[in-house]
Amino acid sequence: MSAPIGRLPFPPGLPIGDGWDVSVPTAPVIFPFDGTVVARAPVGSVPHAKRALDAAVDAEAATAALPSHVRRVVLSEAAARITRTRQAFEDLLVLETGKPLVDCRTEVSRAIVTLQSAAEEVARIHGETVPLDLLPSGEGLFGFWTRVPIGVVIGITGFNYPLLLAAHKVAPSLAAGCPVICKPAPQTPLATLWLADILRRALTDAGCSPASVQVVTGGADVGAALTTDSRIGAVSFTGSAAVGHRIARDAAPTKTLLELGSNSALLVCSDADLDAAADAVVRGGFYASGQACISVQRVVVLEDVIEPFTERLTTAMKDVSVGDPRDAATRVSSLIVPSAAARVEQWIERAVHDGAQVLYRGEGRASTVAPTVLTNVEETCDVWREEVFGPVVCLRSVSSVEEGFETLNRSRYGLHASIYTSSLAVAFDALRRCKVGGVVVNEVPGFRADNMPYGGVKDSGSGREGPRFAIEELTVTRMAVIRPGSVS
């Protein structure tokens, strides 16, 4: 399989400044399922990053001055163009990520909604008046605050949802009036380049410079060059906690928004709908082959329902099909690279060596980890305490809801958590008790509407995504204090 998608639907090279730099070396993008070449993609370098930064700084004033109606039209038109070519985007995502088709279809739909939501939020960027005369010194003064763009935004994305994550970086930036440079993961640059091309064409059609949206591919050296430049306004990063914290330290005092990892827990109470809870573990633990930061990883079950729940879960696992990600029936396929699969297999082996039992083990192959459910996993094991990022779920029982909350919170992560219960009181208690960015009741912790505030606490990051909330992060309040009598 050589370049199975045919000619790439965007120009060669990197979108830097007003054009595309074609003098860029290339490297193959590999289909994770069978190791064949999807296409060749540009590999940027530090000089490319510096050129993009210069162009973004030059475009900062013009981007900030874009009228609201232009920003809204550009984002709406980009959403429409992706909608018209959605099947091609889905096929491309399957090939560059190795993610099952069903998940790539969802990703495209969510990216479209993200662009549409950002377009709508353009009309809601505003400030308020402030009563300044609470002290006598403020008498006669008129005050109001407004929101202004923070400046150049650097968006760095992960490999698992390259189109959606890029949309969550680029769309709010444009809506806020900020030029943005996106750096995709080295394994998955193609969908991001296509998204940039669509947005740049929409900008050009609106009579604006395409330099407001740029992409620079490459490795960690490129990321460091982009994020440590003193001229930028903010960094928005999605990836591992270790890398995110390093970026935040190196970028200081620049504002950093971090969407990091997790090992999301699902708590099953005694009064839960056990069929629904078991289905949630299957749906939430194995979508995207487990390569999602809010997939179900830790399942905590009240001991008085552990046996019937385990029976239901074991039965439901038989429907988790493993195979070619291009097949619409596939639910688990290859991980992004063979080394990722090897790591997950090692974690499983270590957990079993330390006393865990294998409740269920499906079929696997090469870089595909078999869907796995482990029980009685020690909390010190990596598959429990770290982010596994693979198709593995760990199950253990607790004696009370109180112990369940304590077990759920006993993690350095805190992105999303889920609880299954029929008690409204317990549900509201979970909202108060769970130390996470989002509590999901009677649904998978992986549920995310792209217009809601999304982010974590502890090692799961800081800041919030979702167009409205990201726009707030990417703008700053500017206070105006006016004494009308002094203005001529």
C-alpha positions as CSV (number, residue, x, y, z in Angstrom):
1,M,0.0,0.0,0.0
2,S,1.8,3.1,-1.2
3,A,0.0,6.4,-0.8
4,P,-3.4,4.7,-0.8
5,I,-5.2,8.1,-0.5
6,G,-3.7,9.2,-3.8
7,R,-2.6,12.8,-4.1
8,L,-2.7,14.7,-0.9
9,P,-5.5,17.3,-1.0
10,F,-3.3,20.1,0.1
11,P,0.0,21.7,-1.2
12,P,3.4,20.1,-0.4
13,G,5.6,21.6,2.2
14,L,4.8,23.7,5.3
15,P,2.2,26.6,5.5
16,I,4.5,29.3,6.7
17,G,3.8,33.0,6.3
18,D,1.6,33.8,3.3
19,G,2.7,30.7,1.3
20,W,3.9,27.1,1.5
21,D,7.6,26.4,2.0
22,V,8.3,23.4,-0.3
23,S,12.1,23.3,0.5
24,V,11.4,21.0,3.4
25,P,12.7,17.4,3.8
26,T,10.0,14.7,4.1
27,A,9.5,11.5,6.0
28,P,7.0,8.7,5.5
29,V,3.8,8.6,7.5
30,I,3.2,4.9,8.4
31,F,-0.1,3.1,8.6
32,P,0.2,1.5,12.1
33,F,-1.9,-1.5,11.2
34,D,0.5,-3.0,8.6
35,G,3.5,-0.7,8.5
36,T,3.0,0.5,4.9
37,V,3.5,4.1,3.8
38,V,0.5,6.4,3.7
39,A,2.3,9.4,2.2
40,R,5.4,11.5,2.7
41,A,5.0,14.5,5.0
42,P,7.2,17.6,5.5
43,V,9.5,17.5,8.5
44,G,10.2,21.0,9.9
45,S,13.3,22.3,11.7
46,V,14.2,25.1,14.1
47,P,14.8,27.6,11.2
48,H,11.2,26.8,10.0
49,A,9.9,27.5,13.5
50,K,11.7,30.8,13.7
51,R,10.4,31.9,10.3
52,A,6.9,31.0,11.4
53,L,7.3,32.9,14.6
54,D,8.5,36.0,12.7
55,A,5.5,35.7,10.4
56,A,3.1,35.3,13.3
57,V,4.4,38.3,15.1
58,D,4.1,40.3,11.9
59,A,0.5,39.2,11.5
60,E,-0.4,39.8,15.2
61,A,-1.9,43.3,14.7
62,A,-3.8,42.4,11.6
63,T,-5.2,39.2,13.1
64,A,-6.3,41.1,16.2
65,A,-8.0,43.7,14.0
66,L,-10.0,41.2,12.0
67,P,-13.7,42.2,12.3
68,S,-16.0,39.8,14.1
69,H,-18.0,39.0,11.0
70,V,-14.8,38.0,9.2
71,R,-13.6,35.7,11.9
72,R,-17.1,34.1,12.1
73,V,-17.3,33.6,8.3
74,V,-13.8,32.1,8.1
75,L,-14.5,29.5,10.9
76,S,-18.0,28.7,9.5
77,E,-16.6,28.2,6.0
78,A,-13.9,25.9,7.3
79,A,-16.5,23.8,9.0
80,A,-18.5,23.7,5.8
81,R,-15.5,22.6,3.7
82,I,-14.7,19.8,6.1
83,T,-18.3,18.7,6.1
84,R,-18.2,18.5,2.3
85,T,-15.0,16.3,2.4
86,R,-15.7,14.4,5.6
87,Q,-15.3,10.9,4.2
88,A,-11.8,11.7,2.8
89,F,-10.9,13.1,6.2
90,E,-12.1,10.0,7.9
91,D,-10.1,7.8,5.6
92,L,-7.0,9.9,6.1
93,L,-7.3,9.7,9.9
94,V,-7.7,5.9,9.8
95,L,-4.5,5.6,7.8
96,E,-2.3,8.0,9.8
97,T,-3.5,7.1,13.3
98,G,-4.5,3.4,12.8
99,K,-7.6,4.3,14.8
100,P,-10.8,2.4,14.0
101,L,-13.0,4.0,11.4
102,V,-15.9,4.4,13.8
103,D,-13.7,6.6,16.1
104,C,-12.4,8.6,13.1
105,R,-16.0,9.3,12.0
106,T,-16.7,10.6,15.5
107,E,-13.5,12.7,15.4
108,V,-14.5,14.5,12.1
109,S,-18.0,15.2,13.5
110,R,-16.5,16.7,16.6
111,A,-14.0,18.8,14.7
112,I,-16.8,20.3,12.7
113,V,-18.8,21.1,15.8
114,T,-15.7,22.7,17.4
115,L,-15.2,25.0,14.4
116,Q,-19.0,25.9,14.3
117,S,-19.0,26.6,18.1
118,A,-15.9,28.8,17.8
119,A,-17.6,30.7,15.0
120,E,-20.7,31.2,17.2
121,E,-18.6,32.4,20.2
122,V,-17.1,35.2,18.2
123,A,-20.3,37.1,18.8
124,R,-20.0,36.6,22.6
125,I,-16.6,38.1,23.2
126,H,-17.4,41.1,25.3
127,G,-16.8,42.9,28.6
128,E,-18.9,44.8,31.2
129,T,-19.2,48.1,32.9
130,V,-17.7,48.5,36.4
131,P,-19.0,50.9,39.1
132,L,-15.9,52.8,40.1
133,D,-17.6,55.1,42.6
134,L,-17.6,52.6,45.5
135,L,-15.0,55.0,47.0
136,P,-15.3,58.8,46.8
137,S,-12.2,58.9,44.7
138,G,-14.1,57.1,41.9
139,E,-16.9,59.7,41.6
140,G,-17.4,60.9,38.1
141,L,-15.4,58.1,36.6
142,F,-16.7,55.7,34.0
143,G,-15.3,52.2,33.8
144,F,-15.6,49.2,31.7
145,W,-13.5,46.2,30.8
146,T,-13.1,44.4,27.4
147,R,-11.3,41.4,26.2
148,V,-8.3,41.6,23.9
149,P,-6.3,38.9,22.1
150,I,-3.4,37.5,24.1
151,G,-1.1,37.4,21.1
152,V,0.6,34.6,19.2
153,V,-0.6,31.2,20.2
154,I,1.4,28.0,19.9
155,G,-0.8,24.9,19.8
156,I,0.9,21.5,20.2
157,T,-1.2,18.4,19.7
158,G,-1.1,14.6,20.3
159,F,-1.2,11.8,17.8
160,N,-4.5,10.2,18.9
161,Y,-7.0,12.8,17.7
162,P,-4.9,15.0,15.3
163,L,-7.8,16.8,13.5
164,L,-9.9,17.4,16.6
165,L,-7.0,18.5,18.8
166,A,-5.8,20.9,16.1
167,A,-9.3,22.3,15.8
168,H,-9.4,23.0,19.5
169,K,-6.1,24.9,19.3
170,V,-6.7,26.8,16.0
171,A,-10.4,27.7,16.1
172,P,-10.5,29.4,19.5
173,S,-7.3,31.3,18.6
174,L,-8.7,32.7,15.4
175,A,-12.0,33.5,17.1
176,A,-10.1,35.4,19.8
177,G,-8.1,37.3,17.1
178,C,-4.8,35.5,17.7
179,P,-2.4,34.2,15.1
180,V,-1.7,30.5,15.7
181,I,1.1,28.1,14.9
182,C,0.2,24.5,15.3
183,K,2.7,21.7,15.8
184,P,1.2,18.2,15.3
185,A,2.7,15.0,16.6
186,P,5.4,13.7,14.2
187,Q,3.5,10.5,13.5
188,T,0.3,12.3,12.5
189,P,0.8,15.6,10.6
190,L,-1.5,15.1,7.6
191,A,-4.9,16.0,8.9
192,T,-3.5,19.0,10.7
193,L,-1.9,20.2,7.4
194,W,-5.2,19.8,5.6
195,L,-7.1,21.7,8.3
196,A,-4.5,24.5,8.0
197,D,-4.9,24.6,4.2
198,I,-8.7,24.9,4.5
199,L,-8.5,27.7,7.1
200,R,-5.9,29.6,5.1
201,R,-8.0,29.3,1.9
202,A,-11.0,30.6,3.9
203,L,-8.9,33.5,5.2
204,T,-7.7,34.3,1.7
205,D,-11.2,34.2,0.3
206,A,-12.2,36.7,3.0
207,G,-9.4,39.1,1.9
208,C,-7.2,38.3,4.8
209,S,-3.6,37.1,5.1
210,P,-3.3,33.3,5.5
211,A,-0.3,33.9,7.9
212,S,-2.8,33.9,10.8
213,V,-2.7,30.0,10.6
214,Q,0.6,28.2,10.2
215,V,1.9,24.7,10.8
216,V,5.4,23.6,11.6
217,T,6.1,19.9,12.0
218,G,9.2,18.3,13.5
219,G,10.5,17.0,16.8
220,A,11.1,18.3,20.3
221,D,13.6,20.9,19.2
222,V,11.0,22.5,17.0
223,G,8.6,22.5,19.9
224,A,11.1,24.1,22.2
225,A,11.9,26.8,19.7
226,L,8.2,27.7,19.4
227,T,7.3,27.6,23.1
228,T,10.3,29.5,24.5
229,D,10.1,32.5,22.2
230,S,9.5,35.6,24.4
231,R,7.2,37.1,21.7
232,I,4.4,34.6,22.1
233,G,1.3,35.1,24.2
234,A,0.3,31.6,25.1
235,V,1.1,27.9,24.7
236,S,-1.8,25.3,24.5
237,F,-0.4,21.8,24.8
238,T,-2.1,18.4,24.7
239,G,0.1,15.4,25.6
240,S,1.9,13.7,28.5
241,A,2.2,15.2,31.9
242,A,6.0,15.0,31.8
243,V,6.3,16.9,28.6
244,G,3.6,19.4,29.6
245,H,5.3,20.3,32.8
246,R,8.6,20.8,31.1
247,I,7.0,23.1,28.5
248,A,5.4,25.1,31.3
249,R,8.7,25.5,33.1
250,D,10.7,26.4,30.0
251,A,8.0,28.8,28.7
252,A,7.6,30.8,31.9
253,P,6.4,33.4,32.3
254,T,4.3,32.8,29.2
255,K,0.8,31.5,29.9
256,T,0.5,27.7,29.4
257,L,-2.7,25.7,29.0
258,L,-2.1,22.0,29.6
259,E,-4.4,19.2,28.7
260,L,-2.5,16.2,30.0
261,G,-3.1,12.5,30.8
262,S,-5.3,10.6,33.2
263,N,-6.2,7.1,34.4
264,S,-10.0,7.7,34.5
265,A,-12.0,5.8,37.1
266,L,-15.6,4.5,36.8
267,L,-17.4,3.8,40.2
268,V,-20.2,1.3,40.1
269,C,-22.5,1.6,43.1
270,S,-24.8,-1.1,44.5
271,D,-27.9,0.6,43.1
272,A,-26.5,1.0,39.6
273,D,-27.9,-0.4,36.4
274,L,-25.3,-3.1,36.1
275,D,-26.0,-3.8,32.4
276,A,-25.5,-0.1,31.6
277,A,-22.4,0.1,33.7
278,A,-20.8,-3.0,32.1
279,D,-21.7,-1.6,28.6
280,A,-20.0,1.7,29.7
281,V,-16.8,0.0,30.6
282,V,-16.7,-1.7,27.1
283,R,-17.6,1.5,25.3
284,G,-15.5,3.8,27.4
285,G,-12.4,1.5,27.9
286,F,-11.7,0.4,24.3
287,Y,-12.7,3.2,21.9
288,A,-9.7,4.5,19.9
289,S,-8.0,1.3,21.0
290,G,-7.7,2.7,24.5
291,Q,-5.6,5.7,23.2
292,A,-7.7,8.4,24.8
293,C,-6.9,10.3,27.9
294,I,-10.4,10.0,29.4
295,S,-11.0,6.3,28.5
296,V,-12.0,4.0,31.3
297,Q,-9.0,2.6,33.0
298,R,-9.9,2.0,36.7
299,V,-13.2,0.3,37.4
300,V,-14.2,0.4,41.1
301,V,-17.2,-1.7,42.1
302,L,-19.1,-2.1,45.3
303,E,-18.3,-5.6,46.6
304,D,-22.0,-6.6,47.0
305,V,-22.4,-6.4,43.2
306,I,-19.0,-7.3,42.0
307,E,-20.0,-10.9,41.0
308,P,-23.0,-10.0,38.8
309,F,-21.2,-7.0,37.4
310,T,-18.2,-9.2,36.5
311,E,-20.4,-11.7,34.7
312,R,-22.0,-8.9,32.7
313,L,-18.7,-7.3,31.8
314,T,-17.2,-10.6,30.7
315,T,-20.1,-11.3,28.4
316,A,-20.0,-7.8,27.0
317,M,-16.3,-8.0,26.2
318,K,-17.0,-10.7,23.6
319,D,-18.4,-7.9,21.4
320,V,-15.1,-6.0,21.3
321,S,-13.9,-6.9,17.8
322,V,-10.2,-6.6,16.9
323,G,-8.9,-6.1,13.4
324,D,-8.3,-3.8,10.5
325,P,-9.2,-0.2,11.4
326,R,-10.7,0.4,8.0
327,D,-13.4,-2.1,8.8
328,A,-16.4,-0.3,10.3
329,A,-17.0,-3.2,12.7
330,T,-13.5,-3.0,14.3
331,R,-13.3,-1.5,17.8
332,V,-9.7,-2.2,18.7
333,S,-6.7,-2.1,16.3
334,S,-3.0,-1.3,16.3
335,L,-1.5,1.2,18.7
336,I,0.3,4.2,17.1
337,V,3.8,2.5,17.1
338,P,5.0,-1.0,18.0
339,S,7.0,0.3,21.0
340,A,3.7,1.6,22.5
341,A,2.2,-1.9,22.2
342,A,5.3,-3.4,23.7
343,R,5.1,-1.1,26.7
344,V,1.5,-1.9,27.4
345,E,2.2,-5.6,27.2
346,Q,5.0,-5.2,29.7
347,W,2.7,-3.4,32.1
348,I,0.2,-6.2,31.8
349,E,2.9,-8.8,32.5
350,R,4.2,-6.9,35.5
351,A,0.7,-6.6,37.0
352,V,0.1,-10.3,36.6
353,H,3.5,-11.0,38.1
354,D,2.5,-8.9,41.1
355,G,-0.7,-10.8,41.6
356,A,-3.4,-9.5,39.2
357,Q,-5.7,-12.0,37.5
358,V,-6.7,-11.9,33.8
359,L,-10.5,-11.7,33.7
360,Y,-10.6,-11.4,30.0
361,R,-8.1,-11.4,27.2
362,G,-9.1,-11.0,23.6
363,E,-7.2,-11.6,20.3
364,G,-4.1,-9.6,19.5
365,R,-1.5,-9.3,16.8
366,A,1.8,-7.5,16.1
367,S,1.2,-3.9,17.3
368,T,-2.3,-4.7,18.4
369,V,-2.7,-5.3,22.1
370,A,-5.5,-7.7,22.9
371,P,-8.4,-6.1,24.8
372,T,-7.7,-7.0,28.4
373,V,-9.5,-6.8,31.7
374,L,-7.5,-7.4,34.9
375,T,-8.7,-7.9,38.4
376,N,-7.1,-7.5,41.8
377,V,-4.5,-5.1,40.5
378,E,-2.2,-3.6,43.0
379,E,-2.4,0.2,43.2
380,T,1.3,0.4,42.8
381,C,1.2,-1.3,39.3
382,D,1.7,1.0,36.3
383,V,-1.6,-0.3,34.7
384,W,-3.5,1.2,37.7
385,R,-1.5,4.3,38.7
386,E,-0.3,5.6,35.4
387,E,-2.0,6.3,32.1
388,V,-1.9,3.0,30.1
389,F,-3.1,4.5,26.8
390,G,-4.0,1.1,25.5
391,P,-7.0,-1.3,25.5
392,V,-6.6,-2.4,29.2
393,V,-9.1,-2.0,32.0
394,C,-8.5,-2.8,35.7
395,L,-11.2,-3.9,38.0
396,R,-11.3,-4.0,41.8
397,S,-14.0,-4.0,44.6
398,V,-14.5,-1.7,47.6
399,S,-16.7,-2.1,50.6
400,S,-18.5,1.3,50.5
401,V,-19.2,4.3,48.4
402,E,-16.9,6.3,50.8
403,E,-14.1,3.9,50.0
404,G,-14.9,4.1,46.3
405,F,-14.5,7.9,46.4
406,E,-11.2,7.5,48.3
407,T,-9.9,5.0,45.8
408,L,-11.0,7.1,42.8
409,N,-9.2,10.2,44.2
410,R,-6.0,8.2,45.1
411,S,-4.3,9.2,41.9
412,R,-2.0,11.9,40.7
413,Y,-4.4,12.5,37.8
414,G,-7.8,14.2,37.8
415,L,-9.4,14.7,34.4
416,H,-12.7,12.9,34.3
417,A,-14.4,10.4,36.5
418,S,-17.7,8.5,36.2
419,I,-20.2,7.1,38.7
420,Y,-23.1,4.7,38.1
421,T,-25.9,5.1,40.6
422,S,-29.6,5.6,40.8
423,S,-29.3,7.8,43.8
424,L,-29.5,11.5,43.2
425,A,-27.9,12.1,46.6
426,V,-24.9,10.0,45.7
427,A,-24.6,11.6,42.3
428,F,-24.4,15.1,43.9
429,D,-22.0,13.7,46.5
430,A,-19.7,12.6,43.7
431,L,-19.8,16.2,42.2
432,R,-18.5,17.4,45.6
433,R,-16.1,14.7,46.4
434,C,-14.4,13.7,43.1
435,K,-11.1,15.6,42.6
436,V,-11.4,15.9,38.8
437,G,-12.2,18.4,36.1
438,G,-15.4,16.7,35.2
439,V,-17.8,14.2,36.9
440,V,-20.0,12.1,34.6
441,V,-23.1,10.4,36.1
442,N,-24.4,7.3,34.4
443,E,-22.3,7.7,31.3
444,V,-18.7,7.0,30.3
445,P,-16.0,9.3,31.7
446,G,-14.9,9.7,28.1
447,F,-18.0,11.7,27.2
448,R,-17.0,15.1,26.0
449,A,-19.2,17.7,24.3
450,D,-16.8,20.0,22.5
451,N,-18.6,23.1,23.6
452,M,-18.3,22.3,27.3
453,P,-15.4,23.3,29.6
454,Y,-12.8,20.5,29.4
455,G,-9.7,20.1,31.5
456,G,-8.3,18.6,34.6
457,V,-6.7,19.2,38.0
458,K,-3.5,17.8,39.6
459,D,-1.2,16.2,37.0
460,S,-4.0,16.2,34.4
461,G,-3.3,19.9,33.6
462,S,-4.5,23.4,33.9
463,G,-6.8,25.7,31.9
464,R,-9.9,24.7,30.0
465,E,-10.7,23.9,26.4
466,G,-14.1,24.2,24.6
467,P,-14.3,27.2,22.3
468,R,-16.0,29.6,24.8
469,F,-13.6,28.7,27.6
470,A,-10.5,28.6,25.4
471,I,-11.3,32.0,24.1
472,E,-11.4,33.3,27.6
473,E,-8.0,31.7,28.2
474,L,-6.6,33.3,25.0
475,T,-7.8,36.8,25.7
476,V,-7.0,39.1,28.5
477,T,-9.1,41.7,30.3
478,R,-8.3,45.3,29.6
479,M,-9.7,47.9,31.9
480,A,-10.8,51.3,30.8
481,V,-11.1,54.1,33.3
482,I,-12.5,57.4,31.9
483,R,-13.2,60.7,33.4
484,P,-15.6,62.1,30.9
485,G,-15.0,65.7,31.8
486,S,-11.4,65.3,30.8
487,V,-12.2,64.1,27.3
488,S,-12.6,66.7,24.6
